[in-house]
Amino acid sequence: MVPSPTEGTTPALATSASSAPATSAAPAVAASVSVDDVRTAQKTLSGVARMTALEGSRHLTSLVGSPVHLKCENLQRTGSFKLRGAYVRIAGLTASERARGVVAASAGNHAQGVALAATLLGVRSTVFMPQGAPLPKIAATRDYGARVRLHGQVVDETLRAAQEYARETGAVFIHPFDHPDVVAGQGTLGLELLEQCPEVRTIVVGIGGGGLAAGIAVAVKALRPDVRIVGVQAEGAAAYPPSLAAGRPVALDSVSTMADGIKVGRPGDVPFKIVGDLVDEVRTVSEDALSSALLLCLERAKLVVEPAGASPVAALLAEPGAFEGPVVAVLSGGNVDPLVMQRTLRHGMAAAGRYLSLRLRLTDRPGALAALLGELSVADANVLDVSHVRTDPRLGLDEAEVELHLETKGPEHCVEVASSLRAAGYTVMS
């Protein structure tokens, strides 16, 4: 049975609005998951999933005003928590089911979790991935032992192809979040948290389909009903707030976020009931907050975390005073394509006020550009890019326009740089 809400806790509330599919293949009636199921899953995962580190964050601690710890599931085997649920699900198959093999659809973390879990259990696996999936994730999934088939441009198309393959071949479809065994497997992370940080008061975890948050909630609320559990969704893929308001899973018309790991358009039937009963609150975060959180994890914690994995940190940055400590933020994964990482870091630096773009006019004479760069050097701004235009009908005969992209030390430094240029006699256009 799913544990009922403990007296003093409240159902999940929306404070505003993955590689996983936006549709669900779950049974019509949500199955239950108990803490005993999670304990059984923990035994199943013994020697398979690592107990990942719990690291303190001095920077976040200073912001929140009480201890903040990072649960580094980005350092789990395959780079995310997905191995836990996938292994428990496949380990629970009958001998005849294992003989038919398993199939999954994913653009990243679930693909790798299923591939490794199946290989460890001696089960043949096929993973459907979108044609545009990052090459490193495709290569990793193959290296873990799966046969990869590329199909469709979006995960929904990939999901339909995988389900059709299951019908045609008899392979068992392994859903990324909508199955009791998967939820129980993810819940083992909750048991670890309580062991590593028994004094925890708040757990913050990203939510896509809901499997991880549901599993943690089942484990933690059964043993520590006083612990507050806060789920976090990206604003552009926040299916839980309207679903909780409606009392049933509601599909979004569209989803858009850099956080592929929580880019899910509809909650799973199995985790939805648990999240509604046991998760205290669901918050949403902006793309700027996600990129800033990823940058903070890299710079301050020296951890490579994907945008979905950084979503709990984004929530702490957005409203640090809203969380009672000690706080544990779950970094659910670290599988990020290098090119995506590069773009996200740039976005994060811009959101943090560490990039400044300016257009200004100056007299078109020899040495004018060098003098401008000299002023920027004095202002301690790092020039990333310069565009120098002399031939434009908007300009006078003796004028030139310069567009500058600068790296700065933060919002206050941006103001100082622009002010110093104006004080030096330059006309700053933007």
PyMOL commands that set and color helices and strands:
alter all, ss='L'
color gray80, all
select helices_A, chain A and resi 35-44+58-64+73-75+77-79+82-91+95-100+109-120+135-143+155-169+180-196+211-223+235-237+240-246+260-262+269-278+287-299+311-318+320-322+338-351+368-378+411-423
alter helices_A, ss='H'
color red, helices_A
select strands_A, chain A and resi 54-56+68-72+102-105+125-129+147-150+172-173+202-206+228-234+281-285+327-331+355-363+382-389+399-407+427-428
alter strands_A, ss='S'
color yellow, strands_A
deselect
rebuild
show_as cartoon
